[in-house]
Amino acid sequence: MNYTYLHRLYAKRAELEAKLELYLARNCFGEEELDDGTDSDLRNSISEISEEIAELERSPGS
């Protein structure tokens, strides 16, 4: 298993989750009232990375 790549995926997922939290917090406080699809894009990216992580963790040799 490529642990360096897996570690990078974990870090990228955490970064995207932090961005999503910030985006949602801004919406809660009315700083940005835009429905520009950012939250959907972030959620999709997080989901894709999570799926890739799951595949790597299930792969033989892990």
C-alpha positions as CSV (number, residue, x, y, z in Angstrom):
1,M,0.0,0.0,0.0
2,N,1.2,3.5,-0.8
3,Y,1.0,5.1,2.6
4,T,2.3,8.4,1.4
5,Y,-0.5,8.7,-1.1
6,L,-3.0,7.6,1.5
7,H,-1.7,10.2,3.9
8,R,-2.1,12.8,1.2
9,L,-5.7,11.8,0.6
10,Y,-6.5,12.0,4.3
11,A,-4.9,15.5,4.5
12,K,-6.8,16.7,1.3
13,R,-10.1,15.4,2.7
14,A,-9.5,17.2,6.0
15,E,-8.7,20.4,4.1
16,L,-11.9,20.1,2.1
17,E,-13.9,19.4,5.2
18,A,-12.5,22.5,6.8
19,K,-13.4,24.6,3.7
20,L,-16.9,23.2,3.8
21,E,-17.3,24.1,7.5
22,L,-16.1,27.6,6.8
23,Y,-18.4,28.0,3.9
24,L,-21.4,26.8,6.0
25,A,-20.4,29.0,8.9
26,R,-20.3,32.0,6.6
27,N,-23.8,31.2,5.3
28,C,-25.1,30.9,8.9
29,F,-23.8,34.4,9.7
30,G,-25.2,35.9,6.5
31,E,-21.8,36.9,5.2
32,E,-22.3,35.1,1.9
33,E,-25.8,34.3,0.8
34,L,-24.9,32.7,-2.5
35,D,-26.2,29.4,-3.8
36,D,-23.3,29.0,-6.1
37,G,-22.9,25.3,-5.8
38,T,-19.7,25.5,-3.7
39,D,-21.1,23.4,-0.9
40,S,-22.2,20.7,-3.4
41,D,-18.8,20.7,-5.1
42,L,-17.0,20.4,-1.8
43,R,-19.3,17.6,-0.6
44,N,-18.8,15.7,-3.9
45,S,-15.0,16.1,-3.7
46,I,-15.0,14.8,-0.1
47,S,-17.1,11.9,-1.1
48,E,-14.8,11.0,-4.0
49,I,-11.7,11.2,-1.8
50,S,-13.5,9.1,0.9
51,E,-14.3,6.4,-1.7
52,E,-10.7,6.3,-2.9
53,I,-9.5,6.0,0.6
54,A,-11.9,3.2,1.3
55,E,-10.7,1.4,-1.9
56,L,-7.1,1.7,-0.9
57,E,-7.8,0.5,2.7
58,R,-9.6,-2.6,1.3
59,S,-7.0,-3.4,-1.3
60,P,-4.8,-6.5,-0.8
61,G,-1.6,-5.9,1.0
62,S,-3.1,-3.3,3.4
